[in-house]
C-alpha cells in the first residue's frame, strides 16, 4: 500500500498554523520535507517555507480580502496539473485548511480529475490567538459554544446571526474582519450588543511581530485602523493582561 505522504501523484492539503513554526504538526513537517511541488498561501511564515526542499517547485497562490488574489480556478488547475504529472504535491494553507480555506473547492477539482488527496489538519488561528491573550475559547458559566465567522465572503461583507452574537456571554472568532469592522460593529449594536463588550484584536498571530490590541465593540474600528498584517478579532474575550496591551491601542488610534 502506498504511503499517502510519499506516493507520487498525491495531493496533501497541509495546515501550516497561524505563522510560527512551533505550531507546525509533525505530519505537516514530514509532508513538506518530502514534497516535489508546494503551492502555498501568501500568509505562510518564512520559517515554514524554509522546510521545503531546495529542489522542489514552490508556487505562491495568495489571496487577500478585497485585494489582489490568485483566482480560485487558477489554483485548482495548478493543483490538478502538477498532481496529474505524477509529482508529490503539497497544498499549503495558513491556519487549518478546512476553516475559510476553500478546501472543498480544491478537493472537488481533484475528485473530478480522479486524483488522490489527503488532509493534514493545522492549528487554526483562533486557538493560537486565544492562547496569546491567556484565555480559553470556552469557559464554564460564560459560553457553552464558540462561533467561527468570517468578516466577508464572495458577496462582500458577510451576514451572520447578529441577534445570537449580540447576546451577553457570546464568544466569536472573527476571521478577515479588518475591513468589515465597522459593518460588524453596526450590525451587533443594531441587535442590542453592549458597546463595552470586549473585542480583542490580534495582529500577526504567533509571529515575532505579533501585536495585541485590547478593544471593545465601541472602539473596534479604531483598533483595526491602519493594521497592515493579518488580524483576527476575538469578540467577547479580553486579554488577561489588558493593561499591557492598552498602549498599543493608543498608538493605533493616535
N, C-alpha and C positions, 0 to 999 in steps of 0.2 A: 504494500500500500504506500502511495506517495505521501511524503510529509508535506502538508499544505503550506508550511513556512518555507520550503525549499524547492517545491515542484515547479518546473518551468510552465509558463502559460497560465499561472495562477495570479490572481489579484488579492493582495492583503490590504484591507482597509484598517489603517492604524491610527488610533487616537494618540496624539502627541502630548496631551495635557495642556495646561494653560501657558506654558513657556519654559519653566525651569526643567533642566534635565533630571533633577531629583524626582520629578513626578512621572517620569517615563517608566512604563512597566518592563519587566524582563522580556515578555513576549514581543513588545514593540521594539525593544533593542535588538533582539535576535532577527526580527523581520527586516529591520533597516540594514543591519550589517551583512545580510545575505541578498539584498535587493540588487537587481540589474537596472531597474528603472524606478525612480521615485518622482511621483507627481505630487507636489506639496502646496499647501496653502501659504498665503502671504504672512500669516502670523506665527508660523512655526519658529521657535527660537533657534539662533545660530548654533548653540551648543549641540542641539539635537541634529541639525543638518550636518554637523561635522562628523556624525557617526556613519554617514553614507559613504560607502567605498568610493575611492577616487575614480575608479574605472566605471562606476555606474553613471547612467544618464540621469541628470537632475533637471526637472522641469517645474518652474513656478507657474501655478494656475490660480492666482489670487483673486479674491473678491473683496469689495469694500462697499458697505452700505451707502447708497446714494452717491457712489463714486465709481472710478474705473474698475471694471471687472472682466474676467475671462468668461465668455458666455458658457452656460452650463452644457450646451450642445457640443461645444468645442472640447470641454473637459471629458465628457462622455466618450467622444471619438478618440481622444488621446489614450484613455484607459483601454478601450477596446482594441485599438490598433496595436498598441505595444504588447498587450496580453496575447493577441492573436498571432503575433510573431514568435511566440514561444518563450518570451522573457518573463522573469520573475518581477512582478510589478507591485510596488507599494504605493497606495494612495494615502498620503499622509495629511491628516487634518488636525488642526489645533483643537484642544479640548477632547471631547468624545465625538466620534464620527456620527453617532445617532442623535445628537442634540443640535438642531439647526445647522446640520452639515450636509444636507441634500443627499444623504446616504442612499435612500431608497431609489432616487432617480438614477444613480450610478449603478446600483445593483440591477435595476430593471434593464439598463443598457447591456450589461454583461449577460444577463439571462437571455435576452433576445439574440445575442450573438453566440449563445451556447458555451460560454466561458465560465470557469470555476472561480470562486471567491471565498474569502474567509474574513471575519471581523475580529480584530484585536481591540477591545474597548480601551478607552483612555479616561483619565481623571478629568471630569468636567470642571469648568472654571468656577462654577458656583461653590463647589466644595472647597477649593483652594482659597477662594475669596473669603468664605466664612472662617476658615482657619486663620487667615491673615488678621481678622479683627477679633479673634478669640471667642467666636460664637458657634453654637450648633445651629444647623439649619432647621432643626426641630427641637422642641422643648416641651416637656410635660407641663400642662397647665397654661401654655402660651399658644402653641399652634400644633394641631394634630395633622396638618397637611402642609406641603410645600408646593408652590406653583412655580413652574419654569416657563417664562413667557419671553416673547421677542418684542422689541420696540417697533420693528417694521417687518413687513413681508413683501411678497411680489407686487401687491397692490398699493403699497405705501405704508403709512402708519397702521399698525396692527390693532384691531379692536379686540378687547378682552372682556372677561366677566367683571366689569368695573364695579358693579354693586357688591359682588362677592369679595373682591380685593379690598374694597373700602371698609370692610368690617374690622372692628378692633381685634388685634392679635394676628391678623393675616401676615404671612411672610411670602415674598416672591423674589426670585432671582430674575432680573430683567436683563436679558442679553440685547446687545445692539440698541441701547436706549439713549445714547448721547444726543442724537439729532431729534429724537422724539420726546425728549424730557419734558418740554412744556406741554405737549399734547397729553402725555401720561398724567402730568400734574393736574391739568384741567379736567380730564375725564374722572380722575379719582375724587377730586374736590366736588365735582358736579354730583357725584353719588354719595357724598357725605363723609369722605375721609377726613380725619383730623389733620390739619396742616402741620401739626407738630410731630406727626408720625416719622420715626427715623427712616432715612433713605440714604444709606451709606454708599458712596461711590468708590470703587477700587480700580485704579488705572494700572495697566501693565501687571496684572496679577502674577505673582510668584517670580517676577523678574527682578534684576538688580535695581531697576528704576521704578519699582512699584511705589505707588502713592495712594494714601487713604484719605478720603475727604468725608468727615463726619457732618452730614447734612440732614435736613428734614424735607418732607414733601414741599413745604413752603419755599425752601431755598434750593431745591433740586436743579432747576435750570441754571442757576448761577454756579452751582458746584461743578457742572459738566462743561460750562462755557470755556472754550479755549483749550480743552484737553486734546492732545494730538494722538495719544496712544489708545489702544483698545481698552474699553472700560465696561464694567458690569455694575449694576445697581442692585443692592440688597435692600429691598423695600421691607420695612418692619424690623430691621436689625440695626443696632448702633454698636460701634466698637466698644469693647470693654475699657479701653484706654482712650476715650474720646478726647480728653483734653490734649493729648499729644498730637492728635490729628487736626485740631482746630486751626493752628497757624497755617496749615496747608490750604484749608478752605479760605482763610482770609487772603492768602496770596492769590488764589484763583479769582476771587471776587473784587480784588483791589483795582 
